[in-house]
């Protein structure tokens, strides 16, 4: 076995693997396309990633412990050097229209699930302040994230800064009725320390009967309408990641949604694609599209070397019609990494996007989209309401 250090300074096994997926399209992309957002941040990535996919355990650079144990979304940094405010120059993250809402939203947003998993409230306060200073204004959440800690931490961090943020949260009724949804909204408003949220979304529409349950009399969509009439929410949407047919069913039944959340990454176009099947309809309807799962949900594609974080984020932020890409950031290191990517970002052109899609086509069996093919991302609350075993009884 031959070991060498990759561009992030980690040891990697570069012994040839006869079962590895072909990397020809990847080499062509990295060698022929001059990608400002990629090449300037990952100057040596091409050489490192020509090696076959490595399954060696990665080590968190600051803790000297397995990365998977160090953070819920393991990420291999794209650039070397010290992280922190002293090394991050001042710049503003670009903004785009948030569909037909009239709002301008940063092209990258922060996910509340990971902020709820950060080491401390002080860390979240510093991260949110730094994100706002650089123009990130979208903060996504859901009632059930970290048993409410996701919303609570963001609410504390945004105290005195609420007017700088577009607050998004999800209602987690999973088929239950309007009264349950309205109680959840009051919980969310209390945790977020605000009198209104900017976007209230039906969270995790991932079961095939979810659209029918949402549209039922006295269902969650009636709660969305009532909440907007009461001035407690401004815009309405829904989220999901399982199958584009479920999203299309939600859209086809006629409710007017302002936003929709869906997975977008280079693997998606070749496998149960949201980008190909749902995105065009959302754009036609003037909806804001929030993309998620740019790094496969838990960083699998990053840890295994199928993509770099720069490539993953650059792709998602370059897809026409995407308003903002929500990214999980549970440490200042990850925030700084993403800010570095944003500082160098220019939207990828057609040939570059096509090259990444072609690379993703080599993995069109769902291995890097487990949220489509397994129950790994189904919450216990959603499972219980649909009569499925818990994550303990039926792990991914």
C-alpha positions as CSV (number, residue, x, y, z in Angstrom):
1,X,0.0,0.0,0.0
2,X,1.3,3.4,-1.0
3,X,0.4,6.4,1.2
4,X,0.7,10.0,0.2
5,X,-0.7,13.3,1.5
6,X,-3.5,14.9,-0.4
7,X,-4.1,18.6,-0.9
8,X,-5.5,19.0,2.6
9,X,-2.5,17.3,4.2
10,X,-4.3,14.0,5.0
11,X,-2.7,10.7,4.2
12,X,-4.5,8.8,1.4
13,X,-4.1,5.3,0.1
14,X,-3.2,5.6,-3.6
15,X,-2.8,1.9,-4.3
16,X,-4.7,1.3,-7.5
17,X,-8.2,-0.1,-7.0
18,X,-9.4,-2.1,-10.0
19,X,-13.0,-1.7,-8.9
20,X,-12.9,2.1,-8.7
21,X,-15.2,4.1,-10.9
22,X,-13.7,5.7,-13.9
23,X,-12.3,9.2,-13.4
24,X,-11.7,10.3,-17.0
25,X,-14.4,12.9,-17.0
26,X,-13.1,14.3,-13.8
27,X,-9.6,14.7,-15.1
28,X,-10.9,16.3,-18.2
29,X,-12.9,18.7,-16.1
30,X,-10.0,19.6,-13.8
31,X,-7.4,19.9,-16.6
32,X,-9.3,21.5,-19.4
33,X,-11.7,23.9,-17.5
34,X,-10.3,26.9,-15.8
35,X,-12.8,27.3,-12.9
36,X,-12.1,30.4,-10.9
37,X,-14.1,29.1,-8.0
38,X,-12.3,25.8,-8.1
39,X,-8.8,26.3,-9.4
40,X,-8.0,29.3,-7.2
41,X,-9.0,27.5,-4.0
42,X,-7.9,24.0,-4.9
43,X,-4.7,24.5,-6.9
44,X,-3.5,20.9,-6.4
45,X,-6.8,19.1,-6.3
46,X,-6.4,17.7,-9.8
47,X,-3.4,15.7,-9.0
48,X,-4.9,14.5,-5.7
49,X,-8.2,13.4,-7.2
50,X,-6.7,11.5,-10.1
51,X,-6.0,8.8,-7.6
52,X,-8.7,6.2,-7.2
53,X,-11.4,6.8,-4.6
54,X,-9.9,6.2,-1.1
55,X,-11.9,4.8,1.8
56,X,-9.3,5.5,4.3
57,X,-10.5,7.1,7.5
58,X,-10.0,10.9,7.5
59,X,-8.7,12.8,10.5
60,X,-10.0,16.1,11.6
61,X,-7.1,18.5,11.2
62,X,-7.5,20.3,14.6
63,X,-8.5,17.4,16.9
64,X,-6.5,14.4,15.7
65,X,-9.5,12.2,16.0
66,X,-11.6,10.5,13.3
67,X,-13.4,13.2,11.4
68,X,-16.7,11.3,11.4
69,X,-16.7,11.4,15.2
70,X,-15.6,15.1,15.3
71,X,-18.5,16.6,13.4
72,X,-21.9,15.4,12.0
73,X,-20.9,16.6,8.5
74,X,-17.3,15.7,7.9
75,X,-15.6,18.0,5.4
76,X,-12.1,17.9,3.9
77,X,-10.9,21.6,3.7
78,X,-10.0,22.8,0.2
79,X,-7.2,25.1,1.2
80,X,-4.4,25.2,3.7
81,X,-3.6,27.9,6.3
82,X,-5.1,29.1,9.5
83,X,-8.8,29.7,9.7
84,X,-10.3,32.6,11.6
85,X,-11.3,36.3,11.2
86,X,-7.7,37.5,10.8
87,X,-7.2,35.5,7.6
88,X,-10.6,36.2,6.1
89,X,-10.8,39.4,4.1
90,X,-13.9,41.5,4.0
91,X,-16.2,40.9,1.1
92,X,-19.9,40.5,0.5
93,X,-21.6,37.3,-0.6
94,X,-23.6,37.8,-3.8
95,X,-27.4,38.0,-3.6
96,X,-30.1,36.9,-6.0
97,X,-33.9,37.5,-6.2
98,X,-35.8,35.1,-4.0
99,X,-38.2,34.0,-6.6
100,X,-41.1,36.5,-6.9
101,X,-41.1,37.5,-3.3
102,X,-39.3,40.8,-3.8
103,X,-36.5,39.8,-1.4
104,X,-32.8,39.5,-2.2
105,X,-31.2,36.4,-0.7
106,X,-27.6,35.4,-0.3
107,X,-26.5,32.6,-2.7
108,X,-25.5,30.6,0.3
109,X,-27.5,30.0,3.5
110,X,-26.8,28.5,6.9
111,X,-28.6,25.4,8.0
112,X,-30.1,25.3,11.5
113,X,-29.7,21.5,12.0
114,X,-25.9,21.9,12.1
115,X,-25.9,25.1,14.1
116,X,-28.0,23.2,16.7
117,X,-25.1,20.6,16.8
118,X,-22.3,23.1,17.3
119,X,-20.2,22.9,20.4
120,X,-21.7,26.0,22.1
121,X,-24.0,28.9,21.9
122,X,-21.0,31.3,21.9
123,X,-19.7,29.5,18.8
124,X,-23.1,29.9,17.1
125,X,-23.2,33.6,18.0
126,X,-19.8,34.2,16.5
127,X,-20.6,32.2,13.3
128,X,-23.9,34.0,12.7
129,X,-22.3,37.4,13.3
130,X,-19.5,36.6,10.9
131,X,-22.0,35.2,8.3
132,X,-24.1,38.4,8.5
133,X,-20.9,40.6,8.3
134,X,-20.2,38.9,4.9
135,X,-23.7,39.2,3.6
136,X,-25.1,35.7,4.3
137,X,-28.8,36.4,5.2
138,X,-30.6,33.1,4.8
139,X,-31.0,31.0,8.0
140,X,-32.9,27.8,7.4
141,X,-34.4,25.7,10.2
142,X,-37.2,23.3,11.2
143,X,-39.3,22.8,14.3
144,X,-37.8,19.4,15.0
145,X,-34.1,20.2,14.4
146,X,-32.0,19.0,17.4
147,X,-35.2,18.9,19.6
148,X,-35.7,22.6,19.1
149,X,-32.0,23.6,19.8
150,X,-31.6,24.6,16.1
151,X,-34.2,27.3,16.4
152,X,-33.3,28.3,19.9
153,X,-29.6,28.9,19.0
154,X,-30.4,30.9,15.9
155,X,-32.9,33.0,17.8
156,X,-30.3,33.9,20.5
157,X,-27.6,34.6,17.8
158,X,-29.9,36.9,15.9
159,X,-31.0,39.0,18.9
160,X,-30.7,42.6,17.8
161,X,-30.0,41.5,14.2
162,X,-33.3,40.1,13.2
163,X,-33.8,42.7,10.5
164,X,-30.7,41.5,8.7
165,X,-31.9,38.0,8.3
166,X,-34.4,36.0,6.2
167,X,-35.6,33.5,8.7
168,X,-36.9,30.2,7.3
169,X,-38.3,27.3,9.4
170,X,-40.3,24.2,8.8
171,X,-43.5,22.8,10.3
172,X,-43.2,19.1,11.1
173,X,-46.8,17.9,11.2
174,X,-46.2,14.8,9.0
175,X,-49.8,14.5,8.1
176,X,-51.3,15.9,11.3
177,X,-53.9,18.7,11.3
178,X,-54.0,22.5,11.3
179,X,-54.1,22.9,15.1
180,X,-50.9,20.9,15.5
181,X,-49.2,23.1,12.9
182,X,-50.3,26.3,14.6
183,X,-48.9,25.1,17.9
184,X,-45.6,24.3,16.3
185,X,-45.5,27.8,14.7
186,X,-45.9,29.4,18.2
187,X,-43.1,27.2,19.4
188,X,-40.9,28.3,16.5
189,X,-41.6,32.0,17.0
190,X,-40.8,31.7,20.7
191,X,-37.5,29.9,20.1
192,X,-36.5,32.2,17.3
193,X,-37.4,35.2,19.4
194,X,-39.4,36.9,16.7
195,X,-43.0,37.8,15.9
196,X,-42.9,36.4,12.4
197,X,-40.8,34.1,10.2
198,X,-40.1,35.1,6.6
199,X,-40.7,31.7,5.1
200,X,-42.7,28.9,6.7
201,X,-42.3,25.5,4.9
202,X,-44.0,22.1,5.2
203,X,-41.0,20.1,6.3
204,X,-39.9,16.8,4.8
205,X,-42.5,16.0,2.3
206,X,-40.9,12.6,1.6
207,X,-43.7,10.0,1.9
208,X,-45.8,9.2,-1.1
209,X,-49.1,10.1,0.7
210,X,-47.7,13.4,2.1
211,X,-49.3,15.6,-0.6
212,X,-52.7,14.0,0.0
213,X,-52.3,14.6,3.7
214,X,-51.1,18.2,3.3
215,X,-54.1,19.0,1.1
216,X,-56.7,17.4,3.4
217,X,-59.4,19.5,5.0
218,X,-58.1,21.1,8.2
219,X,-54.6,20.1,7.1
220,X,-51.3,21.8,7.3
221,X,-51.8,23.9,4.2
222,X,-54.8,25.6,5.9
223,X,-52.4,26.4,8.7
224,X,-50.0,28.0,6.3
225,X,-52.8,30.2,4.9
226,X,-54.1,31.2,8.3
227,X,-50.6,32.0,9.6
228,X,-50.0,34.4,6.6
229,X,-53.3,36.0,7.2
230,X,-52.4,36.6,10.8
231,X,-49.1,38.2,9.8
232,X,-47.0,35.5,11.5
233,X,-45.4,34.3,8.2
234,X,-44.6,36.2,5.0
235,X,-44.1,33.4,2.5
236,X,-45.0,29.7,2.2
237,X,-43.2,26.7,0.9
238,X,-42.3,23.0,1.3
239,X,-39.2,20.9,1.5
240,X,-38.2,17.3,0.7
241,X,-35.5,15.1,-0.7
242,X,-36.9,11.7,-1.4
243,X,-38.4,11.6,-4.9
244,X,-39.2,14.3,-7.5
245,X,-42.6,12.8,-8.1
246,X,-43.7,13.7,-4.6
247,X,-42.6,17.3,-5.2
248,X,-44.5,17.4,-8.5
249,X,-47.6,16.0,-6.8
250,X,-47.4,18.9,-4.2
251,X,-47.1,21.4,-7.0
252,X,-49.8,19.9,-9.3
253,X,-52.5,20.0,-6.7
254,X,-52.8,23.8,-7.0
255,X,-51.7,25.4,-3.7
256,X,-49.7,28.6,-4.3
257,X,-46.2,28.1,-2.8
258,X,-43.6,30.8,-2.8
259,X,-40.6,28.6,-2.1
260,X,-39.5,25.0,-2.5
261,X,-36.4,23.1,-1.2
262,X,-34.8,20.2,-3.0
263,X,-31.5,18.4,-3.4
264,X,-29.1,19.8,-6.1
265,X,-25.7,18.4,-6.8
266,X,-23.7,16.8,-9.7
267,X,-25.2,13.4,-9.0
268,X,-28.8,14.4,-9.1
269,X,-29.2,14.8,-12.9
270,X,-28.6,11.1,-13.5
271,X,-30.7,9.6,-10.7
272,X,-34.3,10.5,-9.8
273,X,-33.5,14.1,-10.7
274,X,-35.0,17.1,-9.0
275,X,-33.0,19.4,-11.2
276,X,-34.4,18.0,-14.4
277,X,-38.0,17.4,-13.2
278,X,-38.9,19.8,-10.5
279,X,-36.7,22.9,-10.9
280,X,-38.2,23.9,-14.3
281,X,-41.7,23.9,-12.9
282,X,-40.7,25.8,-9.9
283,X,-39.0,28.4,-12.1
284,X,-42.0,28.6,-14.3
285,X,-44.2,29.3,-11.3
286,X,-41.8,32.1,-10.0
287,X,-40.9,30.2,-6.9
288,X,-37.7,30.6,-4.9
289,X,-35.6,27.4,-5.0
290,X,-33.5,26.6,-2.0
291,X,-31.0,23.8,-2.8
292,X,-29.8,21.3,-0.2
293,X,-27.6,18.2,-0.1
294,X,-24.8,19.8,-2.2
295,X,-22.3,17.5,-0.4
296,X,-24.6,14.5,-0.3
297,X,-26.2,15.2,3.0
298,X,-23.5,14.0,5.3
299,X,-20.4,14.7,3.3
300,X,-20.0,11.2,1.9
301,X,-19.0,12.4,-1.6
302,X,-16.4,14.8,0.0
303,X,-14.9,12.3,2.4
304,X,-14.6,9.7,-0.3
305,X,-13.0,12.1,-2.8
306,X,-15.8,12.1,-5.4
307,X,-16.1,15.9,-5.1
308,X,-14.4,18.7,-3.4
309,X,-16.4,21.1,-1.3
310,X,-15.6,23.8,-3.8
311,X,-17.0,21.8,-6.7
312,X,-20.1,20.8,-4.8
313,X,-21.0,24.3,-3.7
314,X,-20.0,25.8,-7.0
315,X,-22.2,23.4,-8.9
316,X,-25.3,24.0,-6.7
317,X,-24.8,27.8,-6.7
318,X,-24.4,27.8,-10.5
319,X,-27.6,25.9,-11.4
320,X,-29.9,28.4,-13.1
321,X,-33.1,28.9,-11.1
322,X,-31.5,28.2,-7.7
323,X,-31.9,31.2,-5.4
324,X,-29.8,30.0,-2.5
325,X,-27.9,26.9,-1.4
326,X,-28.4,25.9,2.2
327,X,-25.2,24.4,3.7
328,X,-24.7,22.7,7.0
329,X,-22.0,24.5,9.1
330,X,-21.4,23.4,12.7
331,X,-18.0,25.0,13.2
332,X,-16.1,28.2,12.4
333,X,-13.7,26.1,10.3
334,X,-16.5,25.0,8.0
335,X,-18.0,28.5,7.8
336,X,-14.5,29.9,6.9
337,X,-14.1,27.2,4.3
338,X,-17.4,28.1,2.7
339,X,-16.6,31.8,2.8
340,X,-13.3,31.1,1.1
341,X,-15.2,29.3,-1.7
342,X,-17.6,32.2,-1.9
343,X,-14.8,34.8,-2.0
344,X,-13.5,33.2,-5.2
345,X,-16.8,32.1,-6.7
346,X,-17.8,32.8,-10.2
347,X,-20.8,30.8,-11.7
348,X,-19.6,27.8,-13.7
349,X,-20.2,28.0,-17.4
350,X,-22.1,25.4,-19.5
351,X,-19.1,23.2,-20.3
352,X,-18.0,23.1,-16.7
353,X,-21.4,22.2,-15.4
354,X,-21.7,19.5,-18.1
355,X,-18.4,18.0,-17.1
356,X,-19.5,17.8,-13.4
357,X,-22.8,16.2,-14.4
358,X,-20.9,13.7,-16.6
359,X,-18.7,12.9,-13.6
360,X,-21.7,12.4,-11.4
361,X,-23.2,10.1,-14.0
362,X,-20.6,7.5,-13.1
363,X,-22.3,7.3,-9.6
364,X,-25.9,7.0,-10.8
365,X,-26.8,4.3,-8.4
366,X,-27.6,6.6,-5.5
367,X,-24.5,5.9,-3.4
368,X,-24.0,9.6,-2.9
369,X,-27.7,10.4,-2.5
370,X,-28.7,8.1,0.3
371,X,-31.5,10.5,1.2
372,X,-33.2,9.2,-1.9
373,X,-32.5,5.5,-1.5
374,X,-32.4,4.8,2.3
375,X,-34.2,5.8,5.5
376,X,-31.1,7.5,6.9
377,X,-32.6,10.9,6.7
378,X,-36.1,10.1,7.9
379,X,-36.7,11.5,11.4
380,X,-38.2,9.4,14.1
381,X,-41.2,11.8,14.3
382,X,-41.9,11.4,10.6
383,X,-41.5,7.6,10.8
384,X,-43.9,7.4,13.8
385,X,-46.6,9.5,12.1
386,X,-46.4,7.2,9.0
387,X,-46.3,4.0,11.0
388,X,-42.7,3.1,10.2
389,X,-40.1,1.7,12.7
390,X,-37.8,4.1,14.5
391,X,-34.2,4.7,13.6
392,X,-33.2,2.3,16.4
393,X,-35.5,-0.4,15.1
394,X,-34.7,0.3,11.5
395,X,-31.3,2.1,11.1
396,X,-30.1,3.2,7.7
